[in-house]
Every structure is written in C-alpha cells, then in structure tokens.
Amino acid sequence: MSLKLSGKVALVTGGGNGIGRAICERFAAEGAAVTVAELDAIRGRETAETISKNGGRAKFIQTDIRNEESIKKCVGATVAAFGSLTLLVNNAAAFVMRGVEASAEEWETMLQTNIRGTAFCVKHALPEIEKAGGGAIVNLGSISSVLGQGGMVTYNATKGAILTMTRCMAMDFGPANIRVNCVCPGNIKTAALVNHMKSLGKNYEEAEKEMIPNNFLGRVGTPEEVAACAAFLCSDDASYVTGAALFVDGGYSAH
C-alpha cells in the first residue's frame, strides 16, 4: 500500500469502533498521524494502541462532540501532539431511529450529536487546517441522507442535513484550499446496524438476508470498504473533488 496520507494529521471522531476504527486504522496505514477522538475511553484506547502496535502514529483523546469545549480541547491536543491538523473526519453519530413520535429528548440527542457536533468539529478544526495551508474534511452521511425510510425521521433528517452542510462547507472553504466531501454508506456490518436490527426485534442473520437483495453486489459492506473511500477523499488523488457525495452502498441507492 502506498503511503498516500504521509505527512498528514487526521482527527477522526467516533474512532473507537466500527467505521470510525476502520478509518483510523486505514489512515494510519497510509502514513497519517491520527487522533482517535472517542467518548468511550476503553474502545478509543484500543484503537490507538492497535495502530501503535502496527507501527503507526495515534493518540486517543476522550471527546464528547455534544460539548463544544470538549471539541476545542481535542483540536488543541491534536496540534500539540502532532504539530498541525490537516484532515478531519466527522464520523461520530447518534442512532435514534424514530418517526414523528420521537420525544423532545430524542430529537435533542440527534440534533446535538449529528448536526451540532459535526458543525462544531468543523468550526474548531477549520482555523488549524487553514494554518496548515489547506486539507480535507469528510463528513459521514448515509444512504439515509437522500432516501425515504420508514420510521426513521430522526435519523434521516440529521443525515440529510449533514449532506447539505457538506455542500455549503465546500463552497465556503474552497478558497482556503480545503475540500469537503460526504461519504454515504449503505448497509455496513457494524455494531450500530446489529443493534438497530435488535431494536426492531430481528435476528441480525435473518435481517441480513432481507437486506442483501437490495444491494446490486449481493452482500453487506464492511467498515474497511468505507474507510478506503474516506482515505481516497482525503488524499491528493481526490485533489479536484469537493462538495461530492460518495455512496458506498453496493448499489442500494441506485434503485
């Protein structure tokens, strides 16, 4: 594997497991120094330690993206540890899947985490990326950013907002040589997907059989496949790509 992110410094939110962990590991393998920004201290440390054992550079910083001060401290600690910040991946998210019956508290969780959290991470990372002469930001959307899905108003509303925010940010930050793109995964086997199926009273293996026919490739995706696309968007190979939505869904959204 060529080191396409050599010399880069990346901050990845929600880096403790699933897609976030895969992104941290892929970025480190491609030469980036990585801040694992994660609320769960055990999982966050696991990711950083795994990267270090494999010869990469990583630092765990416990971070709650619902708290703006926590985000500011994370950005500052990243620059103190690695000297700069050039890449931001907004992966951390809340997964409250509810329809219009959602409570005020459920809405608050989704809005604070998925929308405000993403916006505040960009707000505080932006000055450092500008100081570094530019870089890239990847926001994690979803097929839910563009599709109607039953009983998922809370989730889809926030993921749709992230895609729109991405396009606005790409316009705002282009003059500073900062590219902003959105990765939109489909059915990816993660703890979040397994837990969602459990909440619907479904056994994951049975649910997977129901999902597969909707994917042109006939299978569910892996976190590593999403991570590869995030790495591409943060590399110089994507130097003329901004404001884009890259769907990593096995063809699901092309129906």
C-alpha positions as CSV (number, residue, x, y, z in Angstrom):
1,M,0.0,0.0,0.0
2,S,1.4,3.4,-1.0
3,L,1.5,6.0,1.8
4,K,-0.9,8.4,0.3
5,L,-1.5,10.3,3.5
6,S,2.1,10.6,4.6
7,G,2.7,13.8,6.4
8,K,-1.0,14.4,7.1
9,V,-2.5,14.7,10.6
10,A,-6.1,13.4,10.9
11,L,-8.7,13.9,13.6
12,V,-11.4,11.1,13.4
13,T,-14.4,11.4,15.7
14,G,-16.1,8.2,16.9
15,G,-12.9,6.3,16.2
16,G,-13.4,3.6,18.8
17,N,-15.3,1.1,16.8
18,G,-17.0,0.2,13.5
19,I,-16.4,2.5,10.6
20,G,-14.6,5.0,12.8
21,R,-12.0,2.5,13.9
22,A,-11.5,1.2,10.3
23,I,-10.9,4.8,9.2
24,C,-8.3,5.4,11.9
25,E,-6.5,2.2,11.0
26,R,-6.6,2.9,7.3
27,F,-5.4,6.5,7.7
28,A,-2.5,5.4,9.9
29,A,-1.6,2.6,7.5
30,E,-1.4,5.2,4.7
31,G,1.0,7.4,6.8
32,A,-1.2,9.8,8.6
33,A,-0.8,10.6,12.3
34,V,-4.2,10.0,13.8
35,T,-6.2,11.4,16.7
36,V,-8.8,8.9,17.9
37,A,-11.5,11.2,19.2
38,E,-13.9,8.9,21.1
39,L,-16.2,9.2,24.1
40,D,-15.8,5.5,25.1
41,A,-12.3,5.5,26.7
42,I,-11.8,1.7,26.5
43,R,-12.6,1.5,22.8
44,G,-10.8,4.6,21.9
45,R,-7.6,3.5,23.6
46,E,-7.9,0.1,21.9
47,T,-7.9,1.7,18.5
48,A,-4.9,3.9,19.3
49,E,-3.0,1.0,20.9
50,T,-3.7,-1.3,17.9
51,I,-2.4,1.4,15.5
52,S,0.8,1.9,17.6
53,K,1.4,-1.8,17.7
54,N,1.3,-1.9,14.0
55,G,3.9,0.8,13.6
56,G,1.5,3.8,13.1
57,R,1.2,7.1,15.0
58,A,-2.0,7.6,17.0
59,K,-3.3,9.4,20.1
60,F,-6.5,8.7,21.9
61,I,-8.3,11.8,23.2
62,Q,-11.6,11.3,25.0
63,T,-14.1,13.6,23.3
64,D,-17.8,14.3,23.6
65,I,-18.8,16.1,20.4
66,R,-22.0,17.3,22.1
67,N,-19.8,19.5,24.1
68,E,-18.1,22.4,22.3
69,E,-15.4,22.8,24.9
70,S,-14.5,19.1,24.6
71,I,-14.1,19.6,20.8
72,K,-11.9,22.6,21.3
73,K,-9.6,20.7,23.7
74,C,-9.4,17.8,21.3
75,V,-8.3,20.0,18.4
76,G,-5.7,21.7,20.7
77,A,-4.4,18.4,22.0
78,T,-4.1,17.1,18.4
79,V,-2.0,20.1,17.3
80,A,0.1,19.9,20.5
81,A,0.8,16.2,19.9
82,F,1.4,16.2,16.1
83,G,2.2,19.8,15.2
84,S,-0.7,20.5,12.9
85,L,-4.1,19.4,11.7
86,T,-4.9,18.8,8.0
87,L,-7.7,16.2,7.9
88,L,-11.0,15.9,9.8
89,V,-13.4,13.0,9.6
90,N,-16.7,13.6,11.2
91,N,-17.8,10.0,11.9
92,A,-19.3,10.1,15.4
93,A,-23.1,9.9,15.4
94,A,-26.1,9.1,17.5
95,F,-28.5,6.4,16.2
96,V,-32.0,7.2,17.5
97,M,-34.3,5.7,14.8
98,R,-37.7,7.2,15.4
99,G,-40.6,8.6,13.5
100,V,-42.6,11.7,14.3
101,E,-43.5,10.1,17.7
102,A,-39.9,10.9,18.8
103,S,-39.7,12.7,22.1
104,A,-38.1,16.1,22.6
105,E,-35.2,14.3,24.4
106,E,-34.7,12.0,21.4
107,W,-34.6,14.9,19.0
108,E,-32.2,16.8,21.2
109,T,-29.8,13.8,21.2
110,M,-29.9,13.6,17.4
111,L,-29.6,17.3,16.8
112,Q,-26.8,17.9,19.3
113,T,-24.7,15.0,18.1
114,N,-25.2,14.6,14.4
115,I,-25.8,18.2,13.3
116,R,-24.3,20.5,16.0
117,G,-21.5,18.1,16.8
118,T,-20.4,17.9,13.2
119,A,-20.7,21.7,12.7
120,F,-18.7,22.4,15.9
121,C,-15.9,20.0,15.0
122,V,-15.5,21.8,11.6
123,K,-15.7,25.2,13.3
124,H,-12.8,24.4,15.6
125,A,-10.7,22.4,13.2
126,L,-11.0,24.9,10.4
127,P,-8.5,27.5,11.7
128,E,-5.8,24.8,12.2
129,I,-6.4,23.3,8.7
130,E,-6.2,26.8,7.3
131,K,-2.9,27.4,9.1
132,A,-1.6,24.2,7.6
133,G,-2.3,25.6,4.1
134,G,-5.4,23.5,3.4
135,G,-6.6,20.0,3.7
136,A,-9.7,17.9,3.6
137,I,-12.8,17.2,5.6
138,V,-15.0,14.1,5.2
139,N,-18.4,14.1,6.8
140,L,-20.2,10.7,7.3
141,G,-23.6,10.8,5.7
142,S,-25.7,7.8,4.7
143,I,-28.0,6.5,2.1
144,S,-30.5,7.9,4.6
145,S,-29.2,11.3,3.6
146,V,-31.3,11.0,0.4
147,L,-33.8,8.2,0.8
148,G,-37.1,8.0,2.5
149,Q,-37.2,5.1,5.0
150,G,-40.0,4.1,7.3
151,G,-39.9,5.0,11.0
152,M,-36.5,6.8,10.7
153,V,-37.5,10.5,10.6
154,T,-35.0,11.5,13.3
155,Y,-32.0,9.7,11.7
156,N,-32.7,10.6,8.1
157,A,-33.3,14.3,8.9
158,T,-29.9,14.6,10.5
159,K,-28.1,12.7,7.9
160,G,-29.8,14.8,5.2
161,A,-28.6,17.9,7.0
162,I,-25.1,16.6,7.0
163,L,-25.1,16.2,3.2
164,T,-26.4,19.7,2.8
165,M,-23.9,21.1,5.3
166,T,-21.1,19.4,3.3
167,R,-22.1,21.2,0.1
168,C,-22.3,24.5,1.9
169,M,-18.9,24.0,3.6
170,A,-17.3,23.0,0.3
171,M,-18.4,26.3,-1.1
172,D,-17.3,28.3,1.9
173,F,-13.9,26.7,2.3
174,G,-12.8,26.1,-1.3
175,P,-10.9,29.5,-1.4
176,A,-8.8,28.3,1.5
177,N,-7.8,25.1,-0.3
178,I,-10.0,22.9,1.9
179,R,-12.0,20.2,0.3
180,V,-15.2,19.0,2.0
181,N,-16.9,15.8,0.9
182,C,-19.5,13.3,2.2
183,V,-19.3,9.5,2.4
184,C,-22.7,7.9,2.4
185,P,-22.6,4.3,3.5
186,G,-25.4,1.8,2.9
187,N,-25.8,-1.4,4.8
188,I,-22.4,-1.9,6.6
189,K,-22.0,-4.6,9.2
190,T,-21.3,-2.6,12.4
191,A,-22.5,-2.8,16.0
192,A,-24.8,0.1,15.2
193,L,-26.6,-1.9,12.4
194,V,-26.7,-5.0,14.6
195,N,-28.2,-3.0,17.5
196,H,-30.8,-1.4,15.2
197,M,-31.9,-4.8,14.0
198,K,-32.3,-6.0,17.6
199,S,-34.4,-2.9,18.4
200,L,-36.7,-4.0,15.6
201,G,-36.9,-7.4,17.1
202,K,-34.9,-9.0,14.3
203,N,-32.1,-11.5,14.4
204,Y,-29.2,-10.0,12.5
205,E,-28.5,-13.0,10.3
206,E,-32.2,-13.1,9.2
207,A,-32.2,-9.3,8.7
208,E,-29.1,-9.6,6.5
209,K,-30.8,-12.0,4.2
210,E,-33.6,-9.4,3.8
211,M,-31.1,-6.6,3.1
212,I,-29.0,-8.4,0.5
213,P,-31.5,-8.4,-2.4
214,N,-31.5,-4.5,-2.2
215,N,-27.7,-4.4,-2.9
216,F,-26.6,-4.9,-6.5
217,L,-23.4,-6.6,-5.3
218,G,-25.4,-9.2,-3.3
219,R,-23.8,-8.6,0.1
220,V,-23.5,-6.3,3.1
221,G,-20.4,-4.0,3.1
222,T,-17.6,-3.8,5.6
223,P,-16.2,-0.9,7.6
224,E,-12.9,-1.2,5.8
225,E,-14.6,-0.5,2.4
226,V,-16.0,2.7,3.8
227,A,-12.6,3.6,5.2
228,A,-10.9,3.1,1.8
229,C,-13.3,5.7,0.3
230,A,-12.7,8.2,3.1
231,A,-8.9,7.8,2.6
232,F,-9.3,8.4,-1.1
233,L,-11.3,11.6,-0.5
234,C,-8.6,12.8,1.9
235,S,-5.7,12.0,-0.4
236,D,-4.2,14.0,-3.3
237,D,-5.8,11.6,-5.7
238,A,-9.1,13.5,-4.9
239,S,-7.5,16.9,-5.3
240,Y,-10.3,18.2,-7.6
241,V,-13.2,16.6,-5.7
242,T,-15.2,18.7,-3.3
243,G,-18.9,19.1,-2.4
244,A,-19.4,15.5,-3.5
245,A,-21.4,12.6,-2.0
246,L,-19.7,9.2,-2.5
247,F,-22.2,6.4,-2.0
248,V,-20.7,3.2,-0.6
249,D,-23.8,1.1,-0.6
250,G,-23.4,-1.8,-3.1
251,G,-25.8,-0.1,-5.4
252,Y,-28.7,0.3,-2.9
253,S,-29.4,3.9,-3.7
254,A,-29.3,3.4,-7.4
255,H,-32.7,1.6,-7.5
